[in-house]
Amino acid sequence: MNGRRLVSLLPWAWLGLFFLVPFLIVLKISLADADLGVPPYTGLFEVIDDTVLRIRLNWANFQYVLTEDLYAAAFLQSLKLASMATLACLLLGYPMAYAIARSSAGARGPLLMLIILPFWTSFLIRVYAWMAILKSEGPINHLLLALGLVDEPLPLLHSEFAVLIGLVYSYLPFMVLPLYATLEKMDLSLLEAAADLGCRPFRAFWAITVPQSWPGVVAGSMLVFIPAVGEFVIPDLLGGPETLMIGRRLWDDFFMGRDWPLAAAVAITLLVLLVLPMALLQHTRAGAER
Amino acid sequence: MRTRGLFLFAALAIGYAFLYGPILSLIVYSFNESRLVTVWSRFSFKWYGELFENEQILSSAWLSLKIAALSATGAVVLGTLAAVMLVRFGRFRGRMLFSAMITAPLVMPDVIIGLALLLLFVSLEQWLNWPEGRGMTTIAIAHVTLGMAYATVVVQSRLSQMDASVEEAALDLGARPWKVFLLITLPIISPALAAGWLLAFTLSLDDLVIASFVSGPGSTTLPMVIFSSVRLGVSPQINALATIVVVLVTIGILIAGGITLRAERQRQADRRRAGE
């Protein structure tokens, strides 16, 4: 089968060179020292007296990331906000996916299209839209002031709350779509059978619908949670100085601090943290293929 | 039963209001003459005029469009090959690793992908003197890698639904495998190719983080310009730009939806005729 090999060659080569190798390089540089040269890090290998090859591994970057309070706080805040956003997406997205899956066949297409459409407009612009809405002269504060609920504008923008809204807003479609896919495939005769046997609708929902849609819940939650943990744009534009999510930390270490090895160590730590959720997603995807 | 219907209707209404409210507010305020964006003064096209005189935005938009078209094309070619491997080659060696490498870019945080690719390009330049500096080429390569993952998923789902007996029939009649692929498989999965291309194009056009890592001096993409202006605060020109983007996307989606609907009707009609 030479044809097969020919077809496989290009994707393997591309993913190997531009996906696998880069991570090995990140790992290598995370073990290097920051340096003032171009590029700004030292090599791992040194040849001494033309004969001895010495390998210098510098664990200080990881030590710094794992012990410094600043990083622990950033990791914890990222995990907290990503979990909250995932839960909020689930609470908002499940009823939506359910309603779309149970609507008439003709309405499903357009309703689904309306879920996907914001995804096609710029992510950056959608985050920006919330800046205008949440700022102190924005419509929400206008309304609150006009109703007399508050005396002075609430500092909504540049807060943890704003970051949470931004995350939920940006990632909601990723929750709704896999949920819809499982809910739509569901065998409705099971619910009829349960009703015939005297089961109340609410109980039937918990006993039949929820377990059946479980793969969609897992896939949707991972599709929201994983990118949300490493999000940079949303905490940078909507968050305040105290919302230091880890993606923003990495960006600052790299662009402001110019400490490439440290940024690489942050990236590796984040990756290790996300391996389990990613494996879970891969597992549900493989299950759906079967 | 009635409370359930009401509840579901409310869920949809709230959900869609949440999704579309912010976008609508952007559009409305893009026609506001006041610089304060959220304080309404009067209707005006002023910001659209200024947008089209903004050299920086126009040139970066042109660069972004070029990169997007280039990388989407590469992504669809690679994604189609990868989808053929995943759907038709069964349990080939390294399948687990391969499918993990396809799935990972879909969810992996942008900062990690961007940093990893930048460090690769820096190392390559050290070892091979290629790429010479960073810019359009490196951004396009990064976007191909990202877009490929999405294109694979789209093509894969179409390919696995496709009736393989058509291909088998052609093979039985003596057609060569590559000819079967070009004349039979590709036309059948062409809607998925178009969808995959558009998806990769949009992702490339929208990407800020990866492009910021792998770009060099002199190659500023549109999201980078938007980001640096938005970081300083709300700007009415960006509202005008956002409105144009939303209108273009909506038109594109409506056209694509219309084409799919017509193709679907055609297919149903063909099936009816075949049944008669």
Chai-1 contact restraints between the chains, C-beta under 6 A:
chainA,res_idxA,chainB,res_idxB,connection_type,confidence,min_distance_angstrom,max_distance_angstrom,comment,restraint_id
A,G3,B,P177,contact,1.0,0.0,6.0,A-B,restraint_1
A,V7,B,L81,contact,1.0,0.0,6.0,A-B,restraint_2
A,V7,B,V84,contact,1.0,0.0,6.0,A-B,restraint_3
A,S8,B,M85,contact,1.0,0.0,6.0,A-B,restraint_4
A,L10,B,L81,contact,1.0,0.0,6.0,A-B,restraint_5
A,P11,B,L78,contact,1.0,0.0,6.0,A-B,restraint_6
A,P11,B,L81,contact,1.0,0.0,6.0,A-B,restraint_7
A,P11,B,A82,contact,1.0,0.0,6.0,A-B,restraint_8
A,W14,B,L78,contact,1.0,0.0,6.0,A-B,restraint_9
A,L15,B,M101,contact,1.0,0.0,6.0,A-B,restraint_10
A,F18,B,T145,contact,1.0,0.0,6.0,A-B,restraint_11
A,F19,B,M101,contact,1.0,0.0,6.0,A-B,restraint_12
A,F19,B,T145,contact,1.0,0.0,6.0,A-B,restraint_13
A,P22,B,A116,contact,1.0,0.0,6.0,A-B,restraint_14
A,P22,B,L117,contact,1.0,0.0,6.0,A-B,restraint_15
A,P22,B,L120,contact,1.0,0.0,6.0,A-B,restraint_16
A,F23,B,A116,contact,1.0,0.0,6.0,A-B,restraint_17
A,I25,B,L119,contact,1.0,0.0,6.0,A-B,restraint_18
A,I25,B,L120,contact,1.0,0.0,6.0,A-B,restraint_19
A,I25,B,S123,contact,1.0,0.0,6.0,A-B,restraint_20
A,V26,B,A116,contact,1.0,0.0,6.0,A-B,restraint_21
A,V26,B,L119,contact,1.0,0.0,6.0,A-B,restraint_22
A,I29,B,L119,contact,1.0,0.0,6.0,A-B,restraint_23
A,P39,B,V122,contact,1.0,0.0,6.0,A-B,restraint_24
A,P95,B,A11,contact,1.0,0.0,6.0,A-B,restraint_25
A,M96,B,A11,contact,1.0,0.0,6.0,A-B,restraint_26
A,M96,B,L12,contact,1.0,0.0,6.0,A-B,restraint_27
A,M96,B,G15,contact,1.0,0.0,6.0,A-B,restraint_28
A,A99,B,L8,contact,1.0,0.0,6.0,A-B,restraint_29
A,A99,B,A11,contact,1.0,0.0,6.0,A-B,restraint_30
A,A99,B,L12,contact,1.0,0.0,6.0,A-B,restraint_31
A,L117,B,I253,contact,1.0,0.0,6.0,A-B,restraint_32
A,P118,B,L19,contact,1.0,0.0,6.0,A-B,restraint_33
A,W120,B,T202,contact,1.0,0.0,6.0,A-B,restraint_34
A,W120,B,V249,contact,1.0,0.0,6.0,A-B,restraint_35
A,T121,B,V245,contact,1.0,0.0,6.0,A-B,restraint_36
A,T121,B,V246,contact,1.0,0.0,6.0,A-B,restraint_37
A,T121,B,V249,contact,1.0,0.0,6.0,A-B,restraint_38
A,S122,B,D206,contact,1.0,0.0,6.0,A-B,restraint_39
A,S122,B,V245,contact,1.0,0.0,6.0,A-B,restraint_40
A,F123,B,D206,contact,1.0,0.0,6.0,A-B,restraint_41
A,L124,B,L208,contact,1.0,0.0,6.0,A-B,restraint_42
A,L124,B,P223,contact,1.0,0.0,6.0,A-B,restraint_43
A,L124,B,I226,contact,1.0,0.0,6.0,A-B,restraint_44
A,I125,B,A242,contact,1.0,0.0,6.0,A-B,restraint_45
A,Y128,B,V230,contact,1.0,0.0,6.0,A-B,restraint_46
A,A129,B,P22,contact,1.0,0.0,6.0,A-B,restraint_47
A,A129,B,L26,contact,1.0,0.0,6.0,A-B,restraint_48
A,W130,B,P22,contact,1.0,0.0,6.0,A-B,restraint_49
A,M131,B,V234,contact,1.0,0.0,6.0,A-B,restraint_50
A,A132,B,V37,contact,1.0,0.0,6.0,A-B,restraint_51
A,A132,B,T38,contact,1.0,0.0,6.0,A-B,restraint_52
A,A132,B,V234,contact,1.0,0.0,6.0,A-B,restraint_53
A,I133,B,P22,contact,1.0,0.0,6.0,A-B,restraint_54
A,E137,B,T38,contact,1.0,0.0,6.0,A-B,restraint_55
A,G138,B,T38,contact,1.0,0.0,6.0,A-B,restraint_56
A,I226,B,V107,contact,1.0,0.0,6.0,A-B,restraint_57
A,P227,B,V107,contact,1.0,0.0,6.0,A-B,restraint_58
A,P227,B,P109,contact,1.0,0.0,6.0,A-B,restraint_59
A,G230,B,P109,contact,1.0,0.0,6.0,A-B,restraint_60
A,G230,B,V111,contact,1.0,0.0,6.0,A-B,restraint_61
A,F232,B,V111,contact,1.0,0.0,6.0,A-B,restraint_62
A,F232,B,V209,contact,1.0,0.0,6.0,A-B,restraint_63
A,G247,B,P109,contact,1.0,0.0,6.0,A-B,restraint_64
A,G247,B,V111,contact,1.0,0.0,6.0,A-B,restraint_65
A,L250,B,V111,contact,1.0,0.0,6.0,A-B,restraint_66
A,A267,B,I112,contact,1.0,0.0,6.0,A-B,restraint_67
A,A267,B,L115,contact,1.0,0.0,6.0,A-B,restraint_68
A,Q282,B,A100,contact,1.0,0.0,6.0,A-B,restraint_69
A,Q282,B,T103,contact,1.0,0.0,6.0,A-B,restraint_70
